[in-house]
Amino acid sequence: MIDPHPLHPETLAVAAGRPAAEPDQPLNTPVVFASTYTAGGDLEYGRYGNPTWTAFEDALGALEGGHALTFASGLAAVAAVLDLLPEGAHVVAPRHSYLGTLTQLAEAERRGRLRATLIDIADTDAVVAATGDADLLWIESPTNPALEVADLPALIAAGSAARALVVVDNTFATPMLQHPLADGADVVLHSATKFLSGHSDAVLGATVTRDADLHARLLAARSLHGATPGPMEVYLALRGLRTLPLRVERAQENARELIRRAGGHPALAELRYPGFGAIVAPVFPDAEAADAFVAAVRLCRHATSLGGVETTLERRRRWPGEAASIPPGLVRISVGIEHIDDLWADLAQALDAAR
Ligand SMILES: *Cc1c(COP(=O)(O)O)cnc(C)c1O
C-alpha cells in the first residue's frame, strides 16, 4: 500500500528501519554478531551484509532520500568514493575540506592516481570555473572547521552539467537541515561518528545514493576492501538516529543563542556561524588566547570530534596537518543539548579567562 501522506523526517527517524509489525517480532533489529550465515540466502558472509547494518541503512536512506550503505568510518566511505575514479581523474574539492579527506586526496595525488584542484567552496564562480573538466566535484558544506557555506543547488547543477560525479559531505548539516540528493547530488557522505550517532560512542561512516549502479559499485568496494563496520557500532548509531531531529533542533537553538550572547565579547576577534547547525567557531586574536579559553572550560569538554549530546571544543590548529589558512586562534565548538544557561555560564567565564 502506498501511504498517501509522506512521513515527516521526525517520524521517519523513529519509524524507519524496524522489523515487520508481526507478533513477537522485536521492535528493534538486534545486534547480529555473525561472520557467516546458512547458505542459500542473500547475505552468505559477514563482509557482504548484516541485518543490523540493513536496519540502520533503511533508516538513514529514508532520511536522505536514497539507498544508504554503512562503512567502518567516515574516512572508509571517503576512500570507497575516491576508489570509483579512473586513473588520472580530476577532483575539485574545498581547500577547507575535512582534514582526513584532504590527506587522502593529497596522498592519491602524490602517487599519481588523480589530480586535485582545491577551491574556496563559498566562491561559486570559482568552483563552477574549475569544474568544467572535473570527474568528481567534492562538496563539503558547511566546511570543517572554517564554516564556509556552499551554494549547493548552483554547484550541484554545474557539476552535473560537467558530467562530474557530485559528492556532498553532509556530516555538519545532517539530513535534518540539508538534502543534497534532492538537489541532484550523486552521493551524500556522512561521518556517522558525529551527529547521526550523536553520543560520542561509535566510529562509523555512510554513503547514500539514488542511482542503483552507483550503489552497487560502492557496495562492491565496501565488500572487497572490507571497510565494514561492527554490528554493535551500527546498532548504537541507529539508536542515536532515533533522536537526531530532537538533538539537532535543540543543539541548533543553543548554538544560535550562544552566538547572540557571545557577540561583541572583547576577547574575540571574530565569531563564525553559518546561520544553521550546531557548530560555532569563535576566533581569538592568537593561539595563546584560544588555548586559555579551552583550558578554562569546566562543563564543556576539550576533545576533538563533534556532534555529540555534550558540548566539545578544540583549537583546530593544534593539529599539525590543519590548513595554514585556518586562523591559529580558531576554536571549533560543537554545541550540545545542555541547558543554555549552564552552557553560557561556562563559556562566558572561559571567554573572560581568555582576555
Ligand atoms: C569526522 C569527519 C569525517 C571523517 O569521519 P570519521 O568517522 O572520523 O572517519 C569526514 N567528514 C567530516 C566533515 C567530518 O567531520
The ligand as a Tripos MOL2 file, in Angstrom:
@<TRIPOS>MOLECULE
LIG
   15    15     1     0     0
SMALL
NO_CHARGES

@<TRIPOS>ATOM
      1 C1         34.8640   13.4090   11.1020 C.3       1 LIG1
      2 C2         34.5940   13.7740    9.6910 C.ar      1 LIG1
      3 C3         34.9200   12.8950    8.6350 C.ar      1 LIG1
      4 C4         35.6530   11.5900    8.8660 C.3       1 LIG1
      5 O1         34.8480   10.6700    9.5430 O.3       1 LIG1
      6 P1         35.4320    9.5400   10.5390 P.3       1 LIG1
      7 O2         34.1790    8.8750   11.0020 O.co2     1 LIG1
      8 O3         36.1990   10.2490   11.6110 O.co2     1 LIG1
      9 O4         36.3020    8.6500    9.7300 O.co2     1 LIG1
     10 C5         34.5850   13.2780    7.3400 C.ar      1 LIG1
     11 N1         33.9810   14.4620    7.0890 N.ar      1 LIG1
     12 C6         33.6590   15.3310    8.0730 C.ar      1 LIG1
     13 C7         33.0110   16.6180    7.7260 C.3       1 LIG1
     14 C8         33.9660   15.0170    9.4020 C.ar      1 LIG1
     15 O5         33.6610   15.8940   10.3640 O.3       1 LIG1
@<TRIPOS>BOND
     1     1     2 1
     2     2     3 ar
     3     2    14 ar
     4     3     4 1
     5     3    10 ar
     6     4     5 1
     7     5     6 1
     8     6     7 2
     9     6     8 1
    10     6     9 1
    11    10    11 ar
    12    11    12 ar
    13    12    13 1
    14    12    14 ar
    15    14    15 1
@<TRIPOS>SUBSTRUCTURE
     1 LIG1         1 GROUP 0 **** ****
